[in-house]
């Protein structure tokens, strides 16, 4: 056996050491067009190299105001747990030579309020947008360009490289959201915050909270305190229920606003009101309070539309909600009011619409509200009858697309799904993705539609894991339907991008449904 002298060893070290240093610092060849991004951006151009985030990386701002500082802090907090790096945030009116640069610009009107451009070179990542909201949406893309381990909550020992190139991106629809039913089963404000974070990660911008139903009243109304004291104390199956204080609700609204998500509160009426009727007998035509309800049937309850106290109640509730809610909308339900005669239902909805407008808000209602005389500012949410959506359009109203057989997150994936219902359809992951808002019905055109909303009704779900199982991965497809133009969407291509998200979802501890329609990537 040949021996190696000490002199030879020294020569080898001198020769190899620079090679090791060079190999550690030189970026590996990458292809930005091959990275899985959901929703798919408008344009992606690759330049074949990489930018590396290090402990020396600084986050720069072109303008230092509350919103840009919040976006920078959000990015820093997103990157810190997995990298272990403490990022400095500094003002730099001119583009720096290195680092991460968050820049407000007015050079591209096409971007609107939510669009962004992301340019990555070996030296700098520049994220630019017309508004801080666009910067925030761009951050969600940036996190998907990094290795999935960036989502970890402990330090990961690896390089943090981003493929170089340029992305230009902006949304197709202004309204891209989900609804969470906290009435059938109550979910804590921490659960709601996680829901907000999960939809924000895929560029959704609306969270509709279904706050009152037959099974429970979930928002404190100070002028009618028994709504929560009595009406909030149970849920489907007879559990303990719960409610949000007004301070809780403000906290949720603020948390959402920091992620550029608008909260839309819903108080369903005149049906779906047993919790209110049980709390205040004067709201019943009989003057007698029914028992609290913990089942799942619908259509059996109604406010007494002939009593003036009913409209005092509605006005007080809307007034307090309007004060608590900075967004422009109050959702009044209006669905499945089967025991309210149409001659009573129509004047009720007309008057409720006036009440909402008197508090400087716009009314949203489920598609049955089209039987009333709608103001052009009112939004109709199509869930059941396409003909109702057409009637809304004929009245000058805009439409949110939530057809139950396509967009309801509480529908089972298939007959073997452990959670969910199937009265509207089985909605597998491919069925959830392969449709377009503007071509579902020939009469409901792009000009009439403000966007998509995927509702999650909670009859069968009790925990955050249950929520995630029905949400994911379908919510990612709904997010792409709302954000990306139809010409860019293709199931065969999308399912490969979705498959590549498996590790990321697992690291985020999302309890997703592993559909056999998707060739999941295991590492």
Secondary structure, 3 states (H helix, E strand, C coil): CCCCCHHHHHHHHHHHHHHHHHHHHCCCCCCHHHCCCCCCCCEEEEEEEEEEECCCCEEEECCCCHHHHHHHHHHHHHHHHHHCCCCEEEECCCCCCCEEEEEECCCCHHHCCCCEEEEECCCEEEEEECCHHHHHHHHHHHHHHCCHHHHCCCCCCCCEEEEEEEEEECCCCCEEEEEEECCCCCCCHHHHHHHHHHHHCCCCCEEEEECEECCEECECCHHHCHHHHCCCCCCHHHCCCCCECHHHHHHHHHHHHCCCCEEEEEEEECCCCHHHHHHCHHHCCCCCCCCCCCCCCCCCCCCCCCCHHHHHHHHHHHHHHHHHCCCCEEEEECCCCCCCCHHHHHHHHHHHHHHHHHCCCEEEEEHHHHHCCCCCCCEEEECCCHHHHHHHHHCCCEEEECCHHHHCCCECCCCCCCCCECCCCCCCHHHHHCCCCCCCCCCCCHHHEEEEEEEECCCCCCCHHHHHHHHCCHHHHHHHHHHCCHHHCCHHHHHHHHHCCHHHHHHCCCCCCCCCCCCCCCC
